[in-house]
Amino acid sequence: MARTICLIDDTPDLLRNFTEFLEMEGFNVWPCNGGSEALKRMENEEPDLIITDLWMPGMDGMAIIEHTRKDKRLDKIPVIIFSARPVQDYEEMARKLGVGHYIKKPATLEEILQVVNSFFIN
């Protein structure tokens, strides 16, 4: 069964291209244009992994992570931050929230796939 990834970013081209790439690699992807859309989707379904940008209008990535960590249904879902923001700016907060990995934009598709796959290796 395909693993489900909730992909959250406010850049349409990146969201589309990243979704197509992950789907070609066999993942089921929920492309979400922002945090509100992602949380709405997670009201009824739970992904296996969340990948989120940090800087987005409305609800930013940290707010999304904080929300999932307060929800008992979603609090164990691993999170990858995918952002151009320096990791040092968010490292302490991300660690406290249990973020699994931080990928700095830009990254190659191979780098991204390696990190994503690392969450699904038994």
C-alpha positions in Angstrom: 0.0 0.0 0.0 1.3 3.4 -0.9 2.4 5.7 1.9 0.6 9.0 2.1 2.4 12.3 2.3 0.8 15.6 3.2 2.8 18.2 1.3 2.3 21.8 2.3 3.7 24.8 0.4 2.4 28.1 -0.9 4.4 28.0 -4.2 2.2 26.4 -6.9 5.0 25.3 -9.2 7.0 23.7 -6.4 3.9 22.0 -5.0 2.9 20.6 -8.4 6.5 19.5 -9.4 7.2 17.9 -6.0 3.8 16.2 -6.0 4.4 14.7 -9.4 7.9 13.5 -8.5 6.7 11.8 -5.3 3.8 10.2 -7.0 6.2 8.8 -9.7 8.1 7.3 -6.8 5.0 5.5 -5.6 3.7 7.8 -2.9 0.2 9.0 -2.4 0.5 12.8 -2.1 -1.9 15.4 -0.7 -0.7 18.7 -2.2 -1.9 21.5 0.1 -1.6 25.2 -0.6 -1.1 26.3 3.0 -1.7 25.2 6.5 -5.5 25.7 6.7 -6.0 23.4 3.7 -3.7 20.8 5.2 -5.4 20.8 8.6 -8.8 20.6 6.9 -7.7 17.5 5.0 -6.3 16.0 8.2 -9.7 16.3 10.0 -10.8 13.1 8.3 -7.6 11.4 7.2 -4.1 10.9 8.6 -1.1 11.0 6.4 2.0 8.9 7.1 4.3 11.9 6.8 4.0 15.7 6.7 6.4 17.9 4.7 5.9 21.6 5.2 7.4 24.9 4.3 7.9 27.4 7.1 7.1 30.7 5.6 3.6 30.8 4.2 0.8 33.4 4.4 -1.9 32.8 7.0 -0.7 29.7 9.0 3.0 29.2 8.9 4.8 25.8 9.1 5.5 26.0 12.8 1.8 26.7 13.6 0.9 23.6 11.5 3.4 21.5 13.5 2.2 22.9 16.8 -1.4 22.1 15.9 -0.6 18.5 14.9 1.4 18.0 18.1 -1.6 19.0 20.2 -3.9 16.6 18.4 -3.7 13.0 19.8 -4.6 11.6 16.3 -1.8 13.5 14.6 0.9 13.9 17.2 3.0 10.9 16.2 3.1 11.7 12.4 6.7 12.5 11.4 7.4 16.0 10.1 10.0 17.2 7.6 10.5 20.9 7.3 11.4 22.0 3.7 12.3 25.6 3.7 14.8 28.3 2.5 14.9 29.7 6.0 18.1 29.0 7.9 17.7 26.0 10.2 19.4 27.9 13.1 16.3 30.2 13.2 14.0 27.3 14.1 16.3 24.5 15.3 15.4 24.7 19.0 11.6 25.0 18.4 11.7 22.3 15.8 13.5 19.9 18.2 11.0 20.6 20.9 8.2 19.8 18.5 9.8 16.6 17.4 10.5 17.6 13.8 12.2 14.6 12.1 14.4 16.4 9.6 15.1 19.8 8.0 15.7 20.0 4.2 17.1 23.4 3.1 15.7 24.7 -0.2 16.9 24.3 -2.9 17.5 20.6 -2.7 17.8 18.0 -5.4 15.0 15.5 -5.9 17.4 12.7 -5.0 18.2 14.4 -1.6 14.5 14.8 -0.9 13.7 11.2 -1.8 16.5 9.9 0.4 15.1 11.8 3.4 11.5 10.8 2.7 12.4 7.1 2.3 14.4 7.2 5.6 11.0 7.5 7.4 9.6 4.4 5.8 12.5 2.0 6.2 11.6 -0.7 8.7 
